[in-house]
């Protein structure tokens, strides 16, 4: 198996079909891939919608609600692909994501990331975000790193144990993993094409969560001796730290 697409879902019934269609309808690729959906104890119509799905490439897991870190790790653990990409259930892959990433396999990267299109709650494109070529110093000041669309060698995820589960729904689980990989010598590589859609809506980063996410970032940097937690223009929300938390 070449690639495992791990979809994490919690109460995103409004978007799960669009997400899965984008994963299962990849075009122009000969790679063998699977789609693993981890339903993190959804209480909306997500389980019913998933039950209507029938595709030999699709594998469904339902767990007790445990948070994004544990749910993702469950998907990583059962993935059969040599490479893994996580997709949040409210996001979507571009039709040529797998085809465009195929040439990156076996290139020895620690993680591979692409440009992306921001869409709204109605799936209307708002803007295309062009990210810079990999520079560890830039990533260390970005303040976040999107999980959707980031491709990892499965072996590397297994070696490092996936996401840290010390804090539930930290909001920075993927960024923390990226930093861990970089501090152990892994390098990233950028593919300059918008190959996924990132849905920006109220529940991504509500006002009530901003302070806790920033506090987690500051604590994460402090305990790892990484200096001051900062954000730059490539933060997914272009978040500028409030003065009392900067």
Order of alpha helices (4+ residues) and beta strands (2+ residues): beta-alpha-beta-alpha-beta-alpha-beta-beta-alpha-beta-beta-alpha-beta-alpha-alpha-beta-alpha
